[in-house]
Amino acid sequence: MKLPILLYHKIDRIPPGSRYPKNYVMPRQFDAQLALLKRRGYTSVSFADYLAYRPGERRLPGRPVVITFDDGYRTARTTTGPLLEKHGFTATIFLVTSLLGKTNAWDSDELQEPLLDAADVRALQAGGMEFGSHTATHARLTALSPAERMRELCTSREQLGALLGKPVLVLGYPYGDYNAETLRCARDAGYEAGVIIRRRMNSDATNLLELRRIPITCLTSLGRFAWDLFRLRWFHGA
């Protein structure tokens, strides 16, 4: 089975002065993309669903899709959540655990915007949203010492697990940056899956710690969005 995993950051208008406008997708854009997914017969699934599917413990719908958001901006509750609910979808949000309720401090040269706090996370979880770790501080894991890397991975997993009341199974590598040592550390820290950035779908043979995500930006037209879903389904080696 081919599984597309979509990567978003913020569903919002691009504010004047933003240094990274590609991190935004306009609400009307997102609304149209969700409507297209629904028309094409896609059903959102969680990573928990997919992890149970891989060893044959659960079946998936005919056209599954995983929708993900990195960083955990507060727009996930104010804008994204209602649009997902409108179309009958859910999503997974990768949180930077030491910055809950604060701002995107890792992007010191970018406009600072509010992140979800603990109450937001609990409310979204009650509504069916899934969460994963984006490390404790959004550190570039490949640039850290082994001890620092494990601290980022273990601390975030423990903090988020305590907040959610259940084990955290999935990791989003900050900046999509990883290597063989990162994969080993993620496995040792207890993660069962990890997501990277690569414009490919996933097959039943894809390494669970290197699940590919298709990045969606403000420049992704609805035509490109639809074409990627069609093209990548048949792409050799995808």
C-alpha positions as CSV (number, residue, x, y, z in Angstrom):
1,M,0.0,0.0,0.0
2,K,1.2,3.5,-0.8
3,L,0.9,6.0,2.0
4,P,1.2,9.8,1.5
5,I,2.3,11.8,4.5
6,L,1.8,15.5,4.1
7,L,3.9,18.1,5.9
8,Y,2.6,21.5,7.0
9,H,3.7,24.1,9.5
10,K,1.2,26.9,9.8
11,I,-2.3,27.5,8.3
12,D,-2.5,31.2,8.4
13,R,-2.1,34.4,6.3
14,I,1.6,35.3,5.6
15,P,2.4,38.2,7.9
16,P,4.4,41.1,6.6
17,G,8.1,40.7,7.4
18,S,8.2,36.9,7.5
19,R,11.5,35.4,6.6
20,Y,10.2,32.0,5.9
21,P,6.9,32.5,4.0
22,K,7.0,28.9,2.7
23,N,6.1,27.7,6.3
24,Y,2.6,29.2,5.7
25,V,-0.4,27.8,3.8
26,M,-3.4,30.1,3.5
27,P,-6.6,28.9,5.2
28,R,-8.5,28.9,1.8
29,Q,-5.6,26.9,0.3
30,F,-5.8,24.3,3.0
31,D,-9.6,24.2,2.8
32,A,-9.4,23.4,-0.9
33,Q,-6.7,20.8,-0.4
34,L,-8.8,19.0,2.2
35,A,-11.8,19.1,0.0
36,L,-9.8,17.6,-2.9
37,L,-8.6,14.8,-0.6
38,K,-12.1,14.1,0.4
39,R,-13.4,14.0,-3.2
40,R,-10.6,11.6,-4.1
41,G,-11.6,9.2,-1.4
42,Y,-8.7,9.7,1.1
43,T,-9.2,8.9,4.8
44,S,-6.8,10.3,7.4
45,V,-5.1,7.8,9.6
46,S,-2.9,8.1,12.7
47,F,0.6,6.9,13.1
48,A,-0.8,4.5,15.7
49,D,-3.0,3.0,12.9
50,Y,-0.1,2.7,10.5
51,L,2.2,1.1,13.1
52,A,-0.4,-1.5,13.8
53,Y,-0.9,-2.0,10.1
54,R,2.7,-2.8,9.3
55,P,2.9,-6.1,11.2
56,G,-0.6,-7.0,10.0
57,E,-2.5,-6.2,13.2
58,R,-4.9,-3.6,11.6
59,R,-6.3,-2.9,8.2
60,L,-6.2,0.6,6.7
61,P,-8.8,2.2,4.4
62,G,-8.2,2.0,0.7
63,R,-6.7,5.5,0.4
64,P,-5.1,6.4,3.7
65,V,-3.3,9.7,4.3
66,V,-1.4,11.1,7.3
67,I,-1.6,14.9,7.7
68,T,1.2,16.3,9.9
69,F,2.2,19.7,11.3
70,D,5.6,20.6,12.6
71,D,6.3,22.9,15.6
72,G,2.8,23.1,17.2
73,Y,1.7,26.7,16.4
74,R,-1.4,27.8,18.2
75,T,-3.1,28.2,14.8
76,A,-3.5,24.4,15.0
77,R,-6.4,25.0,17.5
78,T,-7.8,28.3,16.2
79,T,-7.6,27.7,12.4
80,T,-6.4,24.2,11.5
81,G,-8.5,22.1,13.8
82,P,-11.9,23.6,12.6
83,L,-10.9,23.1,8.9
84,L,-9.9,19.5,9.6
85,E,-13.1,18.9,11.4
86,K,-15.2,20.4,8.6
87,H,-13.8,17.8,6.1
88,G,-13.7,14.9,8.5
89,F,-9.9,14.6,8.9
90,T,-7.5,14.6,11.8
91,A,-3.8,15.1,12.0
92,T,-0.6,14.6,13.9
93,I,1.3,17.6,15.4
94,F,5.0,17.4,16.3
95,L,5.6,19.5,19.4
96,V,8.8,21.2,20.8
97,T,8.2,20.2,24.4
98,S,10.3,22.7,26.3
99,L,8.6,25.6,24.4
100,L,4.9,24.7,24.9
101,G,3.0,28.0,25.5
102,K,6.0,30.0,24.3
103,T,7.1,31.0,20.8
104,N,9.3,29.7,18.0
105,A,12.6,30.7,19.7
106,W,14.6,28.3,17.6
107,D,14.0,30.8,14.7
108,S,15.5,33.8,16.3
109,D,15.4,35.8,13.0
110,E,11.8,35.0,12.3
111,L,8.6,36.6,13.6
112,Q,7.8,35.1,16.9
113,E,4.4,33.4,17.0
114,P,2.6,31.6,19.9
115,L,2.8,27.9,20.3
116,L,0.2,25.5,21.7
117,D,0.2,25.3,25.5
118,A,-0.6,22.2,27.6
119,A,-4.3,23.1,27.8
120,D,-4.4,23.4,24.0
121,V,-2.7,20.1,23.6
122,R,-5.2,18.3,25.9
123,A,-8.2,19.9,24.1
124,L,-6.9,18.9,20.7
125,Q,-6.1,15.4,21.9
126,A,-9.7,15.1,23.2
127,G,-10.9,16.0,19.7
128,G,-8.9,13.2,18.1
129,M,-5.6,14.9,17.3
130,E,-2.4,12.8,17.6
131,F,0.9,14.2,18.8
132,G,4.6,13.3,18.3
133,S,7.9,14.7,19.5
134,H,9.8,17.4,17.6
135,T,12.6,17.2,20.3
136,A,12.8,19.3,23.5
137,T,14.3,22.5,21.9
138,H,14.1,22.0,18.1
139,A,17.8,21.3,18.0
140,R,19.5,20.1,14.9
141,L,20.2,16.5,16.1
142,T,23.1,15.8,13.7
143,A,25.0,18.8,15.3
144,L,24.8,17.5,18.9
145,S,27.0,15.2,20.9
146,P,25.7,11.7,21.6
147,A,24.7,12.7,25.1
148,E,23.0,15.9,24.0
149,R,21.1,14.1,21.3
150,M,19.8,11.5,23.7
151,R,18.8,14.2,26.1
152,E,16.8,15.9,23.5
153,L,15.1,12.7,22.4
154,C,14.4,11.2,25.8
155,T,13.4,14.4,27.6
156,S,10.9,15.4,24.9
157,R,9.4,11.9,24.8
158,E,9.1,11.7,28.6
159,Q,7.5,15.2,28.9
160,L,5.1,14.7,26.1
161,G,4.1,11.2,27.4
162,A,3.3,12.6,30.8
163,L,1.2,15.4,29.2
164,L,-0.7,13.0,26.9
165,G,-1.0,10.1,29.4
166,K,0.4,7.6,26.9
167,P,3.7,6.6,25.2
168,V,4.9,8.8,22.4
169,L,5.9,6.6,19.4
170,V,6.8,9.0,16.6
171,L,9.6,11.6,16.2
172,G,9.8,14.4,13.7
173,Y,13.4,15.3,13.0
174,P,13.9,19.0,13.3
175,Y,14.8,20.6,9.9
176,G,14.4,17.1,8.4
177,D,18.0,16.6,9.3
178,Y,19.1,13.1,10.3
179,N,21.8,10.5,9.8
180,A,22.5,6.9,10.8
181,E,23.5,7.9,14.3
182,T,20.3,9.9,14.7
183,L,18.2,6.8,13.7
184,R,20.1,4.6,16.2
185,C,19.5,7.1,19.0
186,A,15.8,7.5,18.1
187,R,15.4,3.8,18.3
188,D,17.3,3.6,21.6
189,A,15.1,6.4,23.0
190,G,12.0,4.3,22.4
191,Y,10.6,5.8,19.2
192,E,9.0,3.3,16.8
193,A,8.8,5.7,13.8
194,G,10.4,8.9,12.6
195,V,9.5,11.3,9.7
196,I,11.7,13.0,7.2
197,I,11.2,15.4,4.4
198,R,11.2,13.8,0.9
199,R,8.7,14.1,-1.9
200,R,7.8,10.4,-2.0
201,M,5.1,8.1,-0.8
202,N,5.7,5.3,1.6
203,S,5.5,1.6,0.9
204,D,5.2,-1.4,3.2
205,A,9.0,-1.7,2.9
206,T,9.9,1.9,3.9
207,N,12.0,2.1,7.0
208,L,9.7,3.2,9.9
209,L,12.3,5.6,11.2
210,E,12.6,7.2,7.7
211,L,9.0,7.7,6.7
212,R,8.8,10.2,3.9
213,R,6.7,13.4,4.0
214,I,5.6,15.6,1.1
215,P,6.1,19.3,2.0
216,I,3.2,21.6,1.3
217,T,3.9,25.3,1.2
218,C,2.2,28.6,0.2
219,L,3.5,27.9,-3.3
220,T,1.7,24.5,-3.7
221,S,-1.1,25.2,-6.1
222,L,-4.2,22.9,-6.0
223,G,-3.1,21.5,-9.4
224,R,0.4,20.7,-8.0
225,F,-1.2,19.2,-4.9
226,A,-3.5,16.9,-7.0
227,W,-0.7,16.0,-9.4
228,D,1.7,15.0,-6.7
229,L,-0.9,12.6,-5.2
230,F,-1.4,11.0,-8.6
231,R,2.2,11.0,-9.8
232,L,3.8,9.8,-6.6
233,R,1.3,6.9,-6.3
234,W,2.8,5.5,-9.5
235,F,6.4,6.8,-9.2
236,H,8.9,3.9,-9.6
237,G,10.6,3.3,-6.3
238,A,8.4,5.7,-4.4
